Amino acid sequence: MSDHKNRPKYDWRNYPPEEIPSSTEPPKQLTNSIRRGESILDIGCGVGRSTLALASIGHRISGIDINPLAIARAKTQASEAKVDVSFTTADATHLHNIESAAFDAVLMQAFLTTLATPEERTTAISESFRVLKLGGKLFMVEFLQNWNSSNYRDRYIRGIKLNLADGTFPVFSE
C-alpha cells in the first residue's frame, strides 16, 4: 500500500493539466486487437487525449486519473467533442470503486514512470489485472521509449541523481 502522506507538493494531483505530457494516438496494438464496443479502462488518462481518440472510433472507454484538474478538462473536451466517455478522479493503486472483471482491456500509457515506488507500480498493475475480464488485455506504453526527447531524458537523469528507481522521475512542474 502506498504512503500518500509523503508525496511531494507538486505530484500528479496538482500538476497543471496543460503541462501533462501525453500521447495523442492510442497504441496501434490496442486499436488492432480490441473490437469496437469492447470496454477499455485508460489508467492515468491525464486530459484524456487517447481516451477521447478511442471513444471517437467506437470504443466504450472510461478514463481515470489522480489529477482532478486534468479530469475536469477531459470532461469538458468530451462534452465539446460529443463523445460518450466516463472520466473519474481515482488513484490507480486503489480502484475499489471499480468492480472486478469489468473491462476487456486496460491501457496504461506513459503512466508507470509517474509512480514513486516499485510497490506503487506493483499495486497499480495488480489492480489493473483485477479489473480485467478473464482473457482481457493489459496494454502498457512507457516514457522510456522517449529517451531521445531532451525533456524526458533530463527528467530521468534528475530521478537517477535523486536515487529514484530506474525509469522513473520526479513529477514536478517545471
TIRO-2110 file (N, C-alpha, C; in Angstrom, 1 decimal):
// TIRO-2110
0.8, -1.2, 0.0, N, 1, A
0.0, 0.0, 0.0, CA, 1, A
0.9, 1.2, 0.0, C, 1, A
0.6, 2.2, -0.8, N, 2, A
1.4, 3.4, -0.9, CA, 2, A
1.2, 4.4, 0.2, C, 2, A
2.2, 5.2, 0.5, N, 3, A
2.1, 6.2, 1.5, CA, 3, A
1.9, 7.5, 0.9, C, 3, A
0.7, 8.0, 0.9, N, 4, A
0.3, 9.2, 0.3, CA, 4, A
0.7, 10.4, 1.1, C, 4, A
1.0, 10.3, 2.3, N, 5, A
1.4, 11.4, 3.2, CA, 5, A
2.7, 12.0, 2.8, C, 5, A
3.6, 11.3, 2.3, N, 6, A
4.9, 11.8, 2.0, CA, 6, A
5.2, 12.2, 0.5, C, 6, A
4.1, 12.4, -0.2, N, 7, A
4.2, 12.8, -1.6, CA, 7, A
4.7, 14.2, -1.7, C, 7, A
5.5, 14.5, -2.8, N, 8, A
6.0, 15.9, -3.0, CA, 8, A
4.8, 16.8, -3.2, C, 8, A
5.0, 18.1, -2.9, N, 9, A
3.9, 19.1, -3.1, CA, 9, A
3.3, 19.1, -4.5, C, 9, A
4.2, 18.9, -5.5, N, 10, A
3.7, 19.0, -6.9, CA, 10, A
3.7, 17.7, -7.5, C, 10, A
3.0, 16.7, -7.0, N, 11, A
2.8, 15.5, -7.6, CA, 11, A
1.7, 15.6, -8.7, C, 11, A
1.3, 14.4, -9.3, N, 12, A
0.3, 14.5, -10.3, CA, 12, A
-1.0, 15.1, -9.9, C, 12, A
-1.3, 15.0, -8.6, N, 13, A
-2.6, 15.5, -8.2, CA, 13, A
-2.7, 17.0, -8.4, C, 13, A
-1.5, 17.7, -8.4, N, 14, A
-1.5, 19.2, -8.6, CA, 14, A
-0.9, 19.6, -9.8, C, 14, A
-0.5, 18.7, -10.7, N, 15, A
0.3, 19.1, -11.9, CA, 15, A
-0.6, 19.8, -12.9, C, 15, A
-0.2, 21.0, -13.4, N, 16, A
-1.1, 21.7, -14.3, CA, 16, A
-1.4, 20.9, -15.5, C, 16, A
-2.7, 20.8, -15.8, N, 17, A
-3.2, 20.0, -17.0, CA, 17, A
-2.5, 20.3, -18.3, C, 17, A
-2.3, 21.6, -18.5, N, 18, A
-1.7, 22.0, -19.8, CA, 18, A
-0.2, 21.5, -19.9, C, 18, A
0.4, 21.1, -18.8, N, 19, A
1.8, 20.6, -18.9, CA, 19, A
1.9, 19.1, -18.8, C, 19, A
0.8, 18.4, -18.8, N, 20, A
0.8, 16.9, -18.7, CA, 20, A
1.3, 16.4, -20.0, C, 20, A
2.4, 15.7, -20.1, N, 21, A
2.9, 15.1, -21.3, CA, 21, A
2.0, 13.9, -21.7, C, 21, A
1.5, 13.9, -22.9, N, 22, A
0.6, 12.8, -23.3, CA, 22, A
0.7, 12.6, -24.8, C, 22, A
0.5, 11.3, -25.1, N, 23, A
0.4, 10.9, -26.5, CA, 23, A
-1.0, 11.3, -27.0, C, 23, A
-1.0, 11.6, -28.3, N, 24, A
-2.3, 11.9, -28.9, CA, 24, A
-2.9, 10.7, -29.6, C, 24, A
-2.1, 9.7, -29.8, N, 25, A
-2.5, 8.5, -30.5, CA, 25, A
-2.5, 7.2, -29.6, C, 25, A
-3.6, 6.5, -29.5, N, 26, A
-3.6, 5.3, -28.8, CA, 26, A
-2.6, 4.3, -29.4, C, 26, A
-2.1, 3.3, -28.7, N, 27, A
-1.2, 2.4, -29.3, CA, 27, A
-1.9, 1.5, -30.3, C, 27, A
-1.2, 1.3, -31.5, N, 28, A
-1.8, 0.6, -32.6, CA, 28, A
-2.1, -0.9, -32.1, C, 28, A
-1.3, -1.4, -31.2, N, 29, A
-1.5, -2.8, -30.8, CA, 29, A
-2.9, -2.9, -30.1, C, 29, A
-3.3, -1.8, -29.4, N, 30, A
-4.6, -1.8, -28.8, CA, 30, A
-5.7, -1.7, -29.8, C, 30, A
-5.6, -0.7, -30.7, N, 31, A
-6.6, -0.5, -31.7, CA, 31, A
-6.8, -1.6, -32.6, C, 31, A
-5.7, -2.4, -32.9, N, 32, A
-5.8, -3.5, -33.8, CA, 32, A
-6.3, -4.8, -33.1, C, 32, A
-6.3, -4.8, -31.8, N, 33, A
-6.8, -6.1, -31.1, CA, 33, A
-8.0, -6.0, -30.3, C, 33, A
-8.6, -4.8, -30.1, N, 34, A
-9.8, -4.6, -29.4, CA, 34, A
-10.9, -4.3, -30.3, C, 34, A
-12.0, -5.1, -30.3, N, 35, A
-13.1, -4.8, -31.2, CA, 35, A
-13.9, -3.6, -30.7, C, 35, A
-14.6, -2.9, -31.6, N, 36, A
-15.5, -1.9, -31.3, CA, 36, A
-16.5, -2.4, -30.3, C, 36, A
-16.8, -1.6, -29.3, N, 37, A
-17.8, -2.0, -28.3, CA, 37, A
-17.3, -2.7, -27.1, C, 37, A
-16.0, -3.2, -27.2, N, 38, A
-15.4, -3.7, -26.0, CA, 38, A
-15.0, -2.6, -25.1, C, 38, A
-15.0, -2.9, -23.8, N, 39, A
-14.8, -1.9, -22.8, CA, 39, A
-13.3, -1.8, -22.5, C, 39, A
-12.9, -0.5, -22.3, N, 40, A
-11.5, -0.2, -22.1, CA, 40, A
-11.4, 0.8, -20.9, C, 40, A
-10.4, 0.6, -20.0, N, 41, A
-10.1, 1.5, -18.9, CA, 41, A
-8.8, 2.1, -19.2, C, 41, A
-8.7, 3.4, -19.3, N, 42, A
-7.5, 4.2, -19.5, CA, 42, A
-7.0, 4.7, -18.2, C, 42, A
-6.0, 4.1, -17.6, N, 43, A
-5.5, 4.4, -16.3, CA, 43, A
-4.4, 5.5, -16.5, C, 43, A
-4.5, 6.6, -15.8, N, 44, A
-3.6, 7.7, -15.9, CA, 44, A
-3.9, 8.5, -17.2, C, 44, A
-5.1, 8.7, -17.5, N, 45, A
-5.6, 9.3, -18.7, CA, 45, A
-5.2, 10.7, -18.9, C, 45, A
-4.8, 11.4, -17.8, N, 46, A
-4.5, 12.8, -18.0, CA, 46, A
-5.7, 13.6, -18.5, C, 46, A
-5.5, 14.4, -19.5, N, 47, A
-6.6, 15.2, -20.0, CA, 47, A
-7.4, 14.5, -21.1, C, 47, A
-7.1, 13.2, -21.2, N, 48, A
-8.0, 12.3, -22.0, CA, 48, A
-7.7, 12.2, -23.5, C, 48, A
-6.6, 12.6, -23.9, N, 49, A
-6.3, 12.6, -25.4, CA, 49, A
-6.5, 11.2, -26.0, C, 49, A
-5.9, 10.2, -25.5, N, 50, A
-6.0, 8.9, -26.0, CA, 50, A
-7.4, 8.3, -25.8, C, 50, A
-8.0, 8.6, -24.6, N, 51, A
-9.3, 8.2, -24.2, CA, 51, A
-10.3, 8.7, -25.2, C, 51, A
-10.3, 10.0, -25.5, N, 52, A
-11.2, 10.6, -26.5, CA, 52, A
-11.0, 10.0, -27.9, C, 52, A
-9.7, 9.8, -28.3, N, 53, A
-9.5, 9.2, -29.6, CA, 53, A
-10.1, 7.8, -29.7, C, 53, A
-10.0, 7.0, -28.7, N, 54, A
-10.6, 5.7, -28.7, CA, 54, A
-12.1, 5.8, -28.7, C, 54, A
-12.7, 6.7, -28.0, N, 55, A
-14.1, 6.8, -28.0, CA, 55, A
-14.6, 7.3, -29.3, C, 55, A
-13.8, 8.1, -30.0, N, 56, A
-14.3, 8.6, -31.3, CA, 56, A
-14.3, 7.6, -32.4, C, 56, A
-13.6, 6.4, -32.2, N, 57, A
-13.7, 5.3, -33.2, CA, 57, A
-14.5, 4.2, -32.7, C, 57, A
-15.4, 4.4, -31.7, N, 58, A
-16.4, 3.5, -31.3, CA, 58, A
-16.1, 2.6, -30.1, C, 58, A
-15.1, 2.9, -29.3, N, 59, A
-14.8, 2.0, -28.2, CA, 59, A
-15.6, 2.6, -27.0, C, 59, A
-16.0, 1.6, -26.1, N, 60, A
-16.6, 2.0, -24.8, CA, 60, A
-15.4, 2.2, -23.9, C, 60, A
-15.2, 3.4, -23.4, N, 61, A
-14.0, 3.7, -22.6, CA, 61, A
-14.3, 4.6, -21.4, C, 61, A
-13.5, 4.3, -20.4, N, 62, A
-13.5, 5.1, -19.2, CA, 62, A
-12.1, 5.5, -18.9, C, 62, A
-11.9, 6.7, -18.4, N, 63, A
-10.6, 7.2, -18.1, CA, 63, A
-10.5, 7.6, -16.6, C, 63, A
-9.4, 7.2, -16.0, N, 64, A
-9.2, 7.7, -14.6, CA, 64, A
-7.8, 8.4, -14.5, C, 64, A
-7.8, 9.3, -13.6, N, 65, A
-6.5, 10.0, -13.3, CA, 65, A
-6.6, 10.5, -11.9, C, 65, A
-5.5, 10.7, -11.3, N, 66, A
-5.4, 11.1, -9.9, CA, 66, A
-5.6, 12.7, -9.8, C, 66, A
-5.4, 13.3, -11.0, N, 67, A
-5.4, 14.8, -11.0, CA, 67, A
-6.9, 15.3, -11.4, C, 67, A
-7.5, 15.9, -10.4, N, 68, A
-8.9, 16.4, -10.6, CA, 68, A
-9.0, 17.5, -11.7, C, 68, A
-7.9, 18.3, -11.8, N, 69, A
-8.0, 19.4, -12.9, CA, 69, A
-7.9, 18.8, -14.3, C, 69, A
-7.1, 17.7, -14.4, N, 70, A
-7.0, 17.0, -15.7, CA, 70, A
-8.3, 16.4, -16.0, C, 70, A
-8.9, 15.7, -15.0, N, 71, A
-10.2, 15.1, -15.3, CA, 71, A
-11.3, 16.1, -15.7, C, 71, A
-11.3, 17.3, -15.0, N, 72, A
-12.2, 18.3, -15.4, CA, 72, A
-12.0, 18.8, -16.8, C, 72, A
-10.8, 18.9, -17.2, N, 73, A
-10.5, 19.3, -18.6, CA, 73, A
-11.0, 18.2, -19.6, C, 73, A
-10.7, 16.9, -19.2, N, 74, A
-11.1, 15.8, -20.1, CA, 74, A
-12.6, 15.8, -20.2, C, 74, A
-13.3, 16.0, -19.1, N, 75, A
-14.8, 16.0, -19.2, CA, 75, A
-15.3, 17.1, -20.2, C, 75, A
-14.7, 18.3, -20.1, N, 76, A
-15.0, 19.4, -20.9, CA, 76, A
-14.8, 19.1, -22.4, C, 76, A
-13.6, 18.5, -22.7, N, 77, A
-13.3, 18.1, -24.0, CA, 77, A
-14.2, 17.0, -24.6, C, 77, A
-14.6, 16.1, -23.7, N, 78, A
-15.6, 15.0, -24.1, CA, 78, A
-16.9, 15.6, -24.5, C, 78, A
-17.4, 16.6, -23.7, N, 79, A
-18.6, 17.3, -23.9, CA, 79, A
-18.6, 18.0, -25.3, C, 79, A
-17.5, 18.8, -25.5, N, 80, A
-17.3, 19.5, -26.7, CA, 80, A
-17.3, 18.6, -27.9, C, 80, A
-16.6, 17.5, -27.8, N, 81, A
-16.5, 16.5, -28.9, CA, 81, A
-17.7, 15.6, -29.1, C, 81, A
-18.7, 15.8, -28.1, N, 82, A
-19.9, 15.0, -28.1, CA, 82, A
-19.6, 13.5, -28.2, C, 82, A
-18.7, 13.0, -27.4, N, 83, A
-18.4, 11.6, -27.3, CA, 83, A
-18.8, 11.1, -25.9, C, 83, A
-19.2, 9.9, -25.8, N, 84, A
-19.6, 9.3, -24.5, CA, 84, A
-18.4, 8.6, -23.9, C, 84, A
-17.9, 9.3, -22.9, N, 85, A
-16.7, 8.8, -22.1, CA, 85, A
-17.0, 9.1, -20.6, C, 85, A
-16.6, 8.2, -19.8, N, 86, A
-16.7, 8.4, -18.4, CA, 86, A
-15.3, 8.7, -17.9, C, 86, A
-15.2, 9.9, -17.2, N, 87, A
-13.9, 10.3, -16.6, CA, 87, A
-14.1, 10.4, -15.1, C, 87, A
-13.2, 9.9, -14.4, N, 88, A
-13.3, 9.9, -12.9, CA, 88, A
-11.9, 10.2, -12.3, C, 88, A
-11.9, 10.9, -11.2, N, 89, A
-10.7, 11.1, -10.5, CA, 89, A
-10.5, 9.9, -9.6, C, 89, A
-9.4, 9.2, -9.7, N, 90, A
-9.2, 8.0, -9.0, CA, 90, A
-7.7, 7.7, -8.9, C, 90, A
-7.3, 7.0, -7.9, N, 91, A
-5.9, 6.6, -7.7, CA, 91, A
-5.8, 5.1, -8.2, C, 91, A
-4.9, 4.9, -9.1, N, 92, A
-4.8, 3.6, -9.7, CA, 92, A
-4.3, 2.5, -8.8, C, 92, A
-3.8, 2.9, -7.6, N, 93, A
-3.4, 1.9, -6.7, CA, 93, A
-4.5, 1.5, -5.7, C, 93, A
-5.7, 2.2, -5.9, N, 94, A
-6.9, 1.9, -5.1, CA, 94, A
-8.1, 2.0, -5.9, C, 94, A
-8.4, 1.0, -6.8, N, 95, A
-9.5, 1.0, -7.7, CA, 95, A
-10.7, 0.4, -7.0, C, 95, A
-10.9, 0.6, -5.8, N, 96, A
-12.0, 0.0, -5.0, CA, 96, A
-13.4, 0.3, -5.5, C, 96, A
-13.6, 1.4, -6.3, N, 97, A
-14.9, 1.8, -6.8, CA, 97, A
-15.1, 1.1, -8.2, C, 97, A
-14.2, 0.3, -8.6, N, 98, A
-14.4, -0.4, -9.9, CA, 98, A
-14.5, -1.9, -9.6, C, 98, A
-15.6, -2.5, -10.1, N, 99, A
-15.8, -4.0, -9.9, CA, 99, A
-14.7, -4.8, -10.6, C, 99, A
-14.5, -6.0, -10.0, N, 100, A
-13.5, -6.9, -10.6, CA, 100, A
-14.1, -7.4, -11.9, C, 100, A
-13.2, -7.7, -12.9, N, 101, A
-13.6, -8.2, -14.2, CA, 101, A
-14.6, -7.3, -14.9, C, 101, A
-14.3, -6.0, -14.9, N, 102, A
-15.2, -5.1, -15.5, CA, 102, A
-14.9, -4.7, -16.9, C, 102, A
-13.6, -4.9, -17.3, N, 103, A
-13.1, -4.3, -18.6, CA, 103, A
-12.5, -5.4, -19.5, C, 103, A
-12.6, -5.2, -20.8, N, 104, A
-12.0, -6.1, -21.8, CA, 104, A
-10.5, -5.8, -21.9, C, 104, A
-10.2, -4.5, -21.7, N, 105, A
-8.8, -4.1, -21.9, CA, 105, A
-8.5, -2.9, -20.9, C, 105, A
-7.2, -2.8, -20.5, N, 106, A
-6.8, -1.7, -19.7, CA, 106, A
-5.6, -1.1, -20.4, C, 106, A
-5.5, 0.2, -20.5, N, 107, A
-4.4, 0.9, -21.1, CA, 107, A
-3.7, 1.7, -20.0, C, 107, A
-2.4, 1.5, -19.9, N, 108, A
-1.5, 2.4, -19.1, CA, 108, A
-0.5, 3.0, -20.0, C, 108, A
-0.7, 4.2, -20.4, N, 109, A
0.1, 4.8, -21.4, CA, 109, A
0.9, 5.9, -20.7, C, 109, A
2.2, 5.8, -20.7, N, 110, A
3.1, 6.8, -20.0, CA, 110, A
2.6, 7.0, -18.6, C, 110, A
2.4, 6.0, -17.9, N, 111, A
1.8, 6.1, -16.5, CA, 111, A
2.7, 5.5, -15.4, C, 111, A
3.3, 4.3, -15.6, N, 112, A
4.0, 3.7, -14.5, CA, 112, A
5.2, 4.5, -14.1, C, 112, A
5.8, 5.2, -15.0, N, 113, A
7.0, 6.0, -14.6, CA, 113, A
6.6, 7.2, -13.7, C, 113, A
5.4, 7.5, -13.5, N, 114, A
4.9, 8.5, -12.6, CA, 114, A
4.7, 8.1, -11.2, C, 114, A
4.8, 6.8, -11.0, N, 115, A
4.6, 6.2, -9.6, CA, 115, A
5.9, 6.2, -8.9, C, 115, A
6.0, 6.6, -7.7, N, 116, A
7.2, 6.8, -7.0, CA, 116, A
8.0, 5.6, -6.6, C, 116, A
7.3, 4.5, -6.3, N, 117, A
7.9, 3.3, -5.7, CA, 117, A
7.6, 2.1, -6.5, C, 117, A
8.4, 1.1, -6.4, N, 118, A
8.1, -0.2, -7.1, CA, 118, A
6.8, -0.8, -6.5, C, 118, A
6.6, -0.6, -5.2, N, 119, A
5.4, -1.1, -4.5, CA, 119, A
4.1, -0.5, -5.2, C, 119, A
4.2, 0.8, -5.4, N, 120, A
3.0, 1.5, -6.1, CA, 120, A
2.8, 1.0, -7.5, C, 120, A
3.9, 0.7, -8.2, N, 121, A
3.8, 0.2, -9.6, CA, 121, A
3.2, -1.2, -9.5, C, 121, A
3.6, -2.0, -8.6, N, 122, A
3.1, -3.4, -8.5, CA, 122, A
1.6, -3.4, -8.1, C, 122, A
1.3, -2.5, -7.2, N, 123, A
-0.1, -2.4, -6.8, CA, 123, A
-1.0, -1.9, -8.0, C, 123, A
-0.5, -1.0, -8.7, N, 124, A
-1.3, -0.5, -9.9, CA, 124, A
-1.5, -1.6, -10.9, C, 124, A
-0.5, -2.3, -11.2, N, 125, A
-0.6, -3.4, -12.1, CA, 125, A
-1.5, -4.5, -11.6, C, 125, A
-1.4, -4.8, -10.3, N, 126, A
-2.3, -5.8, -9.7, CA, 126, A
-3.8, -5.4, -9.8, C, 126, A
-4.0, -4.1, -9.5, N, 127, A
-5.4, -3.6, -9.6, CA, 127, A
-5.9, -3.6, -11.1, C, 127, A
-5.0, -3.4, -12.0, N, 128, A
-5.3, -3.5, -13.5, CA, 128, A
-5.8, -4.9, -13.8, C, 128, A
-5.0, -5.9, -13.4, N, 129, A
-5.4, -7.2, -13.6, CA, 129, A
-6.7, -7.6, -12.9, C, 129, A
-7.0, -7.0, -11.8, N, 130, A
-8.2, -7.3, -11.0, CA, 130, A
-9.4, -6.8, -11.8, C, 130, A
-9.3, -5.7, -12.4, N, 131, A
-10.5, -5.1, -13.1, CA, 131, A
-10.6, -5.6, -14.5, C, 131, A
-9.7, -6.4, -15.0, N, 132, A
-9.7, -7.0, -16.3, CA, 132, A
-10.6, -8.3, -16.3, C, 132, A
-11.4, -8.4, -17.4, N, 133, A
-12.2, -9.7, -17.5, CA, 133, A
-11.2, -10.8, -17.8, C, 133, A
-11.6, -12.0, -17.5, N, 134, A
-10.8, -13.2, -17.9, CA, 134, A
-10.5, -13.2, -19.4, C, 134, A
-9.2, -13.3, -19.7, N, 135, A
-8.8, -13.2, -21.1, CA, 135, A
-8.6, -11.7, -21.6, C, 135, A
-8.8, -10.8, -20.7, N, 136, A
-8.6, -9.3, -21.0, CA, 136, A
-7.2, -9.0, -21.3, C, 136, A
-7.0, -7.8, -21.8, N, 137, A
-5.6, -7.4, -22.3, CA, 137, A
-5.2, -6.2, -21.6, C, 137, A
-3.9, -6.2, -21.1, N, 138, A
-3.3, -5.0, -20.4, CA, 138, A
-2.3, -4.5, -21.4, C, 138, A
-2.4, -3.2, -21.8, N, 139, A
-1.5, -2.5, -22.7, CA, 139, A
-0.7, -1.5, -21.9, C, 139, A
0.6, -1.6, -22.0, N, 140, A
1.4, -0.6, -21.3, CA, 140, A
2.4, 0.0, -22.3, C, 140, A
2.5, 1.3, -22.3, N, 141, A
3.4, 2.0, -23.1, CA, 141, A
4.1, 3.0, -22.2, C, 141, A
5.4, 3.0, -22.2, N, 142, A
6.1, 3.9, -21.2, CA, 142, A
7.0, 4.9, -21.8, C, 142, A
7.3, 6.0, -21.0, N, 143, A
8.1, 7.1, -21.4, CA, 143, A
9.5, 6.7, -21.8, C, 143, A
10.0, 5.6, -21.2, N, 144, A
11.4, 5.2, -21.5, CA, 144, A
11.6, 5.0, -23.0, C, 144, A
10.5, 4.9, -23.8, N, 145, A
10.7, 4.9, -25.2, CA, 145, A
11.0, 6.3, -25.8, C, 145, A
11.0, 7.3, -24.9, N, 146, A
11.3, 8.7, -25.3, CA, 146, A
12.6, 9.2, -24.8, C, 146, A
13.6, 8.3, -24.7, N, 147, A
14.9, 8.7, -24.2, CA, 147, A
15.5, 9.8, -25.1, C, 147, A
15.2, 9.8, -26.3, N, 148, A
15.8, 10.8, -27.2, CA, 148, A
15.1, 12.2, -27.1, C, 148, A
14.0, 12.3, -26.3, N, 149, A
13.4, 13.6, -26.0, CA, 149, A
14.2, 14.2, -24.9, C, 149, A
14.7, 15.4, -25.1, N, 150, A
15.6, 16.0, -24.0, CA, 150, A
14.7, 16.3, -22.8, C, 150, A
13.4, 16.6, -22.9, N, 151, A
12.6, 16.8, -21.8, CA, 151, A
12.5, 15.6, -20.9, C, 151, A
12.3, 14.4, -21.4, N, 152, A
12.2, 13.2, -20.6, CA, 152, A
13.6, 12.8, -20.2, C, 152, A
14.6, 12.9, -21.0, N, 153, A
15.9, 12.5, -20.7, CA, 153, A
16.4, 13.3, -19.5, C, 153, A
16.2, 14.6, -19.5, N, 154, A
16.6, 15.4, -18.3, CA, 154, A
15.8, 15.0, -17.0, C, 154, A
14.5, 14.7, -17.2, N, 155, A
13.8, 14.2, -16.0, CA, 155, A
14.3, 12.9, -15.5, C, 155, A
14.6, 12.0, -16.3, N, 156, A
15.2, 10.7, -15.9, CA, 156, A
16.5, 10.9, -15.2, C, 156, A
17.4, 11.7, -15.7, N, 157, A
18.7, 12.0, -15.1, CA, 157, A
18.5, 12.6, -13.7, C, 157, A
17.6, 13.5, -13.6, N, 158, A
17.3, 14.1, -12.2, CA, 158, A
16.8, 13.0, -11.3, C, 158, A
16.0, 12.1, -11.8, N, 159, A
15.5, 11.0, -11.0, CA, 159, A
16.6, 10.0, -10.5, C, 159, A
17.5, 9.8, -11.4, N, 160, A
18.7, 8.9, -11.1, CA, 160, A
19.5, 9.6, -10.0, C, 160, A
19.8, 10.9, -10.2, N, 161, A
20.5, 11.7, -9.2, CA, 161, A
19.9, 11.7, -7.8, C, 161, A
18.5, 11.6, -7.8, N, 162, A
17.8, 11.6, -6.5, CA, 162, A
17.6, 10.2, -6.0, C, 162, A
18.3, 9.2, -6.6, N, 163, A
18.2, 7.8, -6.3, CA, 163, A
16.8, 7.2, -6.4, C, 163, A
16.1, 7.6, -7.4, N, 164, A
14.8, 7.0, -7.6, CA, 164, A
15.0, 5.7, -8.4, C, 164, A
13.9, 4.9, -8.5, N, 165, A
14.0, 3.7, -9.2, CA, 165, A
14.3, 4.0, -10.7, C, 165, A
15.0, 3.1, -11.3, N, 166, A
15.3, 3.2, -12.7, CA, 166, A
14.0, 3.4, -13.5, C, 166, A
14.1, 4.3, -14.5, N, 167, A
12.9, 4.6, -15.3, CA, 167, A
11.8, 5.5, -14.7, C, 167, A
12.1, 6.1, -13.6, N, 168, A
11.1, 7.0, -13.0, CA, 168, A
11.8, 8.4, -12.9, C, 168, A
10.9, 9.3, -12.7, N, 169, A
11.4, 10.7, -12.5, CA, 169, A
10.5, 11.4, -11.6, C, 169, A
11.1, 12.5, -10.9, N, 170, A
10.2, 13.3, -10.0, CA, 170, A
9.2, 14.0, -10.9, C, 170, A
8.0, 14.1, -10.3, N, 171, A
6.9, 14.8, -11.1, CA, 171, A
6.7, 16.2, -10.5, C, 171, A
7.6, 17.1, -11.0, N, 172, A
7.5, 18.5, -10.5, CA, 172, A
7.1, 19.4, -11.7, C, 172, A
6.3, 20.4, -11.5, N, 173, A
6.0, 21.3, -12.5, CA, 173, A
7.3, 22.1, -12.7, C, 173, A
7.7, 22.3, -14.0, N, 174, A
9.0, 23.0, -14.3, CA, 174, A
8.8, 24.5, -14.4, C, 174, A
END
